[in-house]
Amino acid sequence: MVDTDRRHDGSVSNFEQPLPPPRTTALSANDAGQFVSYLGLGFTRVEKDAVVASWTARPELHQPYGIVHGGAHCAVVETLASVGAATWLGGSGKVVGVNNNTDFYRAVSEGELVSTATPLHRGRLQQVWMVETHDADGRLVSRGQVRLQNLADDASRPNP
């Protein structure tokens, strides 16, 4: 059965999407997805101990009052934390975010931003990464913390 939803304009949207094939390698910045491309993230450093990306505050990312939407900041925070966590975990599994807490310190409407992710905790089952975003003048714009669950590949899970 296909799950559908009727949109306000009368068209029908199909929610049944084929699942992508299982990953056999760790997530890299190059295959982070179309949403990451829309955000405009340019990864300048991807290592197991740090991830750095630059991006531009622009009208497409604004909320109604002309400043970058908090959700855009949260998405950047979760993306960098996920890329860093996946890089550290390597090909032995994947990571998924289970909590994202982002604080906003300075409103921005335009200009270059740089976000840096560093690990606070890396354990067998979970990781916690902190991500700070600064403007071109080095001022702190936002700071977020993401807790991620490490998921082992199916091959490494015991059969019940």
C-alpha positions as CSV (number, residue, x, y, z in Angstrom):
1,M,0.0,0.0,0.0
2,V,1.2,3.5,-0.9
3,D,0.9,6.2,1.8
4,T,-0.4,9.4,0.2
5,D,-1.3,12.8,1.4
6,R,-3.5,15.4,-0.3
7,R,-1.8,18.8,-0.5
8,H,-3.7,22.1,-0.1
9,D,-3.6,22.6,-3.9
10,G,-5.3,19.2,-4.5
11,S,-2.2,17.4,-5.7
12,V,-1.2,14.2,-4.1
13,S,2.2,13.5,-2.6
14,N,3.6,10.0,-2.3
15,F,5.5,9.2,0.9
16,E,6.6,5.8,-0.2
17,Q,10.3,6.2,-0.9
18,P,12.7,3.3,-1.7
19,L,15.3,2.9,1.0
20,P,18.8,3.7,-0.1
21,P,21.3,0.8,-0.1
22,P,23.1,0.2,3.2
23,R,26.3,2.2,3.6
24,T,29.5,0.2,3.4
25,T,31.8,3.1,4.2
26,A,31.8,6.0,6.7
27,L,29.9,9.2,5.8
28,S,32.0,11.8,4.1
29,A,31.4,15.5,3.6
30,N,31.0,14.8,-0.1
31,D,27.9,12.7,0.3
32,A,26.2,14.5,3.1
33,G,23.0,15.1,1.0
34,Q,21.0,17.6,-0.9
35,F,19.9,19.5,2.2
36,V,23.6,20.1,3.1
37,S,24.1,21.5,-0.4
38,Y,21.1,23.8,0.1
39,L,22.6,25.1,3.3
40,G,25.7,25.9,1.3
41,L,28.1,24.2,3.6
42,G,31.7,24.1,2.3
43,F,33.8,21.6,4.3
44,T,37.3,22.8,4.9
45,R,38.4,20.2,7.4
46,V,37.0,16.7,8.1
47,E,38.9,14.7,10.7
48,K,38.0,12.4,13.6
49,D,38.8,15.2,16.1
50,A,37.3,18.2,14.3
51,V,35.0,19.3,11.4
52,V,35.1,22.8,10.0
53,A,32.7,24.2,7.4
54,S,32.0,27.7,6.0
55,W,28.6,28.9,4.9
56,T,26.9,32.2,4.0
57,A,24.0,33.8,5.7
58,R,21.5,34.6,2.9
59,P,17.8,35.4,2.4
60,E,16.9,31.8,1.5
61,L,17.9,30.9,5.1
62,H,16.0,33.8,6.8
63,Q,13.0,33.6,9.1
64,P,10.3,36.3,8.6
65,Y,12.3,39.0,10.5
66,G,15.2,38.9,8.1
67,I,17.7,36.9,10.1
68,V,19.0,33.4,9.7
69,H,16.4,30.9,10.9
70,G,17.3,29.0,14.1
71,G,16.5,25.8,12.3
72,A,19.3,26.5,9.8
73,H,21.7,26.9,12.7
74,C,20.4,23.6,14.2
75,A,20.8,21.9,10.8
76,V,24.4,23.1,10.5
77,V,25.2,21.9,14.1
78,E,23.7,18.5,13.5
79,T,25.4,18.1,10.1
80,L,28.9,18.9,11.4
81,A,28.4,16.7,14.5
82,S,27.2,13.8,12.4
83,V,30.0,14.1,9.9
84,G,32.6,14.2,12.7
85,A,31.0,11.3,14.6
86,A,30.7,9.2,11.5
87,T,34.4,9.9,10.6
88,W,35.5,8.8,14.1
89,L,33.3,5.7,14.0
90,G,34.6,4.8,10.6
91,G,33.1,1.9,8.5
92,S,32.0,-0.1,11.6
93,G,28.5,1.5,11.7
94,K,26.6,4.7,11.4
95,V,25.5,7.5,13.7
96,V,22.1,9.2,14.2
97,G,21.4,12.3,16.1
98,V,19.2,11.8,19.2
99,N,19.4,15.2,20.7
100,N,20.2,18.7,19.4
101,N,20.4,21.7,21.7
102,T,21.4,24.9,20.0
103,D,21.7,28.4,21.6
104,F,21.7,31.6,19.5
105,Y,23.9,34.5,20.7
106,R,24.0,36.9,17.8
107,A,21.5,37.5,15.0
108,V,22.9,37.5,11.5
109,S,21.3,38.3,8.2
110,E,24.3,38.2,5.8
111,G,27.9,37.4,5.6
112,E,30.3,34.5,5.9
113,L,30.0,32.1,8.8
114,V,32.4,29.4,10.0
115,S,31.2,26.5,12.1
116,T,33.6,24.1,14.0
117,A,32.6,20.8,15.6
118,T,34.7,19.1,18.3
119,P,34.0,16.0,20.3
120,L,33.1,16.3,24.0
121,H,32.5,12.5,24.5
122,R,33.1,9.5,22.4
123,G,31.9,6.1,23.7
124,R,30.9,2.7,22.6
125,L,27.2,3.6,22.2
126,Q,27.1,7.4,22.1
127,Q,29.0,10.5,21.2
128,V,28.5,14.1,22.1
129,W,29.8,16.9,19.8
130,M,29.9,20.7,20.3
131,V,29.6,23.0,17.3
132,E,30.3,26.7,17.4
133,T,29.5,29.2,14.7
134,H,31.4,32.5,14.4
135,D,30.9,35.4,12.0
136,A,33.6,37.0,9.9
137,D,34.7,39.2,12.8
138,G,35.2,36.1,15.0
139,R,32.1,36.8,17.2
140,L,30.2,33.8,18.5
141,V,26.8,33.5,16.7
142,S,25.6,30.1,17.9
143,R,26.7,27.1,19.9
144,G,25.1,23.7,19.8
145,Q,25.6,20.3,21.3
146,V,24.5,17.1,19.6
147,R,24.2,13.6,21.2
148,L,24.5,10.9,18.6
149,Q,23.8,7.1,18.9
150,N,26.4,4.8,17.4
151,L,24.7,2.1,15.4
152,A,26.7,-1.0,14.6
153,D,26.4,-2.5,11.2
154,D,24.0,-5.5,10.9
155,A,27.0,-7.8,10.3
156,S,28.4,-7.1,13.7
157,R,25.1,-7.6,15.6
158,P,24.5,-10.9,17.2
159,N,21.6,-13.0,15.8
160,P,18.9,-13.6,18.5
